[in-house]
Amino acid sequence: MYNRRTALSVFAVAASVTLGVTGCGDQASTSSSGSGDKKTVAIVSKGYQHQFWQAVKKGAEAKGKELNVNVTFEGPDKETNVDQQVTMLQSALDKKPAALGIAALDSKAVAPLLEQAKSASIPVIAFDSGVDSDIPVSTAATDNKAAAAEAAKHLAEAIGHKGKIAVVTHSDTSTTGVDRRDGFIEYMKAHEPNIQIVTHQNGDGDQAKSADIAKAIIQANPDLVGLYGTNEGAAIGVVQGVKELGKKGLKIVGFDSGKAQIDAIKSGDMIGAVTQNPISIGATTVQAAVDAMNGKTVEKKIDTGFKWYDKSNIDSKEIADLLYQ
């Protein structure tokens, strides 16, 4: 009796495997990562090198568990590796996920693959930054222009609404980089006639490169009074560059969180920063993806919010819940 049951069990497994193999080419909604009948939401982020992306991943995976979907999450080694991200995106699409989340390093570079997703009826959710395409059914992101304007307002107050300042950006190709740069500059031009932005330069979100840029700007403008870094890497690079020059009195504002920025704010090396809600970004992306693949209406734009934090509120629950270390 034992042997008969075993034989039947083996036959059933073999039949199941055969059906799975012959059917996988037609089932774009099933996971190809060994998760049975669970649908897969494939997420391709901008990178892994900053704590921000780990927090996004955490939120995405938690929401996936809640909604009983398989979530895959990957990103290139650096936020300058556009080709690597495109390769990852192609690989994700080849596995025929039920839905796709993409935070594009270069909004134009991913456009052809979004066309491929559309042809395969795979709904796309853009997150963190948008893309130059109408294909995404929704974009879950911070209003980066408004957030950058908030950083500008606080820097203007800190320097007494006058003087020379500079901007170190993290990208000239992603919409987050462009919006965080332009939102800051536009605020200053509209509201602060006595503040001069002497330059804005891109450090690719790399701390060492951003530090070198900050030092070069300061040496070229010894009367500089303020600096703004548009993401975690840029902001900490600016802080490091100022320290290496031994420059005193410069006011620095940043964007995002992470232990290094939190420490810099607590020590007074940075006056404050704008934080997003990365866990919410991850969770919102997965929720929108699941809603879209189930045929529900999804808002075209989902604002995931932001907050300014500095020494005065960094330990409050409202802010502490948004910071990641």
C-alpha positions in Angstrom: 0.0 0.0 0.0 2.8 2.4 0.9 4.5 1.8 -2.5 1.3 2.3 -4.5 0.7 5.7 -2.8 4.3 6.7 -3.5 3.9 5.9 -7.1 0.7 7.8 -7.4 2.3 10.8 -5.7 5.3 10.7 -8.1 2.9 10.5 -11.0 0.9 13.5 -9.7 4.1 15.6 -9.2 5.3 14.8 -12.7 2.0 15.7 -14.2 2.0 19.0 -12.3 5.5 19.8 -13.5 4.6 19.0 -17.1 1.5 21.3 -16.9 3.5 24.0 -15.3 6.2 23.9 -18.0 3.8 23.8 -21.0 1.6 26.6 -19.5 4.2 29.1 -18.3 4.6 30.8 -21.7 0.9 31.8 -21.6 0.6 32.8 -18.0 2.1 36.3 -17.5 0.5 36.6 -14.1 2.1 33.7 -12.4 5.4 33.8 -10.5 8.5 32.2 -12.1 10.4 32.1 -8.8 9.0 28.9 -7.3 6.2 30.6 -5.4 3.4 28.3 -6.7 0.3 30.1 -7.7 1.3 33.4 -6.2 1.4 36.3 -8.6 4.7 38.2 -8.8 5.3 41.9 -8.6 8.7 42.6 -10.0 10.4 45.7 -8.7 13.5 47.3 -10.2 14.8 50.2 -8.1 17.6 52.7 -8.8 20.1 51.0 -6.6 21.1 49.2 -3.4 23.9 51.4 -2.1 21.8 53.8 0.0 19.7 52.8 3.1 16.8 54.5 1.4 16.4 51.6 -1.1 16.6 49.1 1.7 13.7 50.9 3.4 11.7 50.9 0.1 12.4 47.1 -0.2 11.2 46.5 3.4 7.9 48.3 2.7 7.4 46.5 -0.6 8.0 43.1 0.9 5.8 43.7 3.9 2.9 44.8 1.6 3.5 41.8 -0.6 3.2 39.5 2.3 0.0 41.2 3.4 -1.5 40.9 -0.1 -0.2 37.3 -0.7 1.9 38.2 -3.7 5.5 37.4 -4.4 7.7 40.5 -4.5 11.1 40.5 -6.2 13.3 43.5 -5.6 16.6 44.4 -7.3 18.6 47.4 -8.4 22.0 48.2 -9.9 25.2 48.5 -7.9 25.3 52.3 -8.4 22.8 54.9 -9.4 24.9 55.7 -12.5 24.6 52.2 -13.9 21.8 52.8 -16.4 22.7 49.9 -18.6 22.7 47.5 -15.7 19.2 48.7 -14.7 17.9 48.2 -18.2 19.3 44.7 -18.2 17.6 44.0 -14.9 14.4 45.3 -16.2 14.6 43.1 -19.3 15.3 40.1 -17.1 12.3 40.9 -14.9 10.0 41.2 -18.0 11.4 37.9 -19.4 10.0 36.1 -16.3 6.5 37.4 -17.1 5.5 39.0 -13.8 1.9 40.0 -13.1 3.0 43.6 -12.6 6.1 45.7 -12.7 7.4 48.5 -10.5 10.2 50.7 -11.9 12.2 53.6 -10.4 14.0 54.7 -13.6 17.6 56.0 -13.5 17.1 57.3 -17.0 13.5 57.9 -17.9 14.2 57.7 -21.7 16.4 54.6 -21.5 13.6 52.4 -20.1 10.9 53.6 -22.5 11.3 50.7 -25.0 11.0 48.1 -22.3 7.8 49.8 -21.0 6.4 49.3 -24.5 7.3 45.6 -24.2 5.4 45.4 -20.8 2.4 47.1 -22.4 2.4 44.6 -25.3 2.5 41.8 -22.7 -0.4 43.4 -20.7 1.8 43.8 -17.7 0.7 46.9 -15.7 3.6 49.2 -14.8 3.9 51.3 -11.7 6.6 54.0 -11.7 7.9 54.8 -8.2 10.2 57.4 -6.7 10.5 59.1 -10.1 8.4 59.1 -13.2 9.3 58.2 -16.8 8.8 59.9 -20.1 5.9 57.7 -21.0 2.2 57.4 -20.6 2.4 53.7 -20.1 2.7 53.6 -16.2 -0.8 53.3 -14.8 0.4 55.2 -11.7 3.4 57.0 -10.3 4.0 56.6 -6.5 6.5 59.3 -5.5 7.3 62.3 -3.3 6.4 65.7 -4.8 10.1 66.4 -5.3 9.7 70.0 -6.4 7.7 70.9 -3.4 10.1 69.0 -1.1 13.1 70.8 -2.6 11.3 74.1 -2.1 11.0 73.2 1.6 14.7 72.6 1.8 15.3 76.0 0.0 13.1 77.8 2.5 15.0 76.5 5.5 18.4 77.2 4.0 17.3 80.8 3.1 16.2 81.3 6.7 19.5 79.9 8.1 21.6 82.2 6.0 19.5 85.3 6.7 18.0 85.5 3.3 21.2 86.7 1.6 24.5 85.4 0.2 26.0 82.9 -2.2 25.0 79.2 -2.2 25.5 76.1 -4.4 23.7 72.9 -5.2 25.2 69.4 -5.5 22.8 67.1 -7.3 22.6 63.3 -7.6 21.3 63.0 -11.1 20.7 65.0 -14.3 18.7 62.2 -16.0 16.2 60.9 -13.4 13.1 63.1 -12.7 13.9 63.0 -8.9 17.3 64.6 -9.6 15.9 67.2 -12.0 12.9 68.0 -9.8 15.0 68.3 -6.6 17.4 70.6 -8.4 14.8 72.7 -10.2 12.3 72.9 -7.2 15.1 74.4 -5.1 16.4 76.8 -7.7 12.9 78.0 -8.7 12.0 78.7 -5.0 15.1 80.8 -4.6 14.5 82.8 -7.8 10.9 83.4 -6.9 11.3 84.3 -3.2 14.9 85.2 -2.4 16.2 88.0 -4.6 19.3 88.5 -2.4 20.4 84.9 -2.6 22.7 83.9 -5.5 23.1 80.3 -6.7 26.6 80.3 -8.0 26.5 76.8 -9.5 24.8 73.4 -9.5 26.9 70.4 -10.2 26.2 66.6 -10.4 27.9 64.1 -8.2 25.9 61.1 -9.2 24.9 60.5 -5.6 28.4 59.3 -4.9 29.8 60.6 -1.6 33.4 60.9 -2.6 32.6 62.6 -5.9 30.1 64.9 -4.2 32.8 65.8 -1.5 35.3 66.7 -4.3 32.7 68.8 -6.0 31.8 70.6 -2.8 35.5 71.4 -2.1 36.0 72.7 -5.6 33.0 75.0 -5.3 34.0 76.3 -1.9 37.6 77.0 -3.1 36.2 78.9 -6.2 33.8 80.8 -4.0 35.4 81.5 -0.6 32.4 83.7 0.4 29.9 80.9 -0.1 27.4 80.6 2.8 25.3 77.6 2.0 25.1 74.2 0.2 22.3 71.8 -0.7 22.7 68.1 -1.5 19.8 66.5 -3.3 20.0 63.0 -1.9 21.7 61.0 0.8 25.0 60.5 -1.1 25.2 64.1 -2.3 24.3 65.6 1.1 26.8 63.5 3.1 29.5 64.2 0.4 28.9 67.9 0.9 29.3 67.5 4.7 32.5 65.5 4.2 33.9 68.1 1.8 33.3 70.9 4.2 35.0 69.0 7.0 38.0 68.2 4.8 38.5 71.9 4.1 37.9 72.8 7.7 35.4 75.4 6.5 33.4 76.9 9.4 30.0 78.5 9.3 28.7 77.0 6.1 25.0 76.1 6.3 24.1 72.7 4.7 20.7 71.2 4.0 20.0 67.8 2.5 17.5 65.3 1.3 16.6 61.8 2.5 17.8 60.2 5.7 20.3 57.5 6.8 22.5 57.3 9.8 25.2 59.6 8.5 22.7 62.5 7.9 21.0 61.9 11.2 24.4 62.1 12.9 25.3 65.2 11.0 22.1 67.0 12.0 22.5 66.0 15.6 26.1 67.2 15.6 25.3 70.5 13.9 27.3 69.7 10.7 24.0 69.9 8.8 21.1 72.1 9.8 18.4 69.7 8.5 17.0 67.7 5.6 13.8 66.7 3.9 12.8 63.0 4.4 10.6 61.0 2.3 8.7 58.0 3.5 10.5 55.1 1.8 8.6 52.3 3.5 5.4 53.9 2.3 6.8 54.3 -1.2 7.5 50.5 -1.3 4.2 49.6 0.2 2.2 52.0 -2.1 4.0 50.7 -5.2 3.0 47.1 -4.4 -0.6 48.0 -3.5 -1.0 50.0 -6.7 0.5 47.1 -8.7 -1.8 44.5 -7.2 -4.8 46.8 -7.7 -3.9 47.3 -11.4 -3.3 43.7 -12.1 -6.7 42.9 -10.6 -8.4 45.5 -12.8 -9.1 48.1 -10.2 -8.8 51.8 -10.9 -5.5 53.3 -9.7 -4.8 57.0 -9.2 -2.5 58.3 -11.9 -0.3 60.0 -9.3 0.1 59.0 -5.7 1.9 61.5 -3.4 3.8 59.6 -0.8 4.6 62.8 1.2 7.7 64.4 2.8 8.7 66.1 6.1 11.4 68.6 7.1 13.5 67.5 10.1 16.2 69.1 12.1 17.4 69.1 15.7 14.1 70.5 17.0 12.0 67.5 15.8 14.3 64.7 14.9 13.4 62.7 17.9 9.6 63.2 17.7 7.5 60.1 16.8 6.2 61.9 13.7 9.7 62.2 12.3 11.4 59.1 13.8 8.9 56.8 12.0 10.1 58.3 8.6 13.9 58.0 9.3 15.9 54.9 8.4 19.3 53.9 9.6 
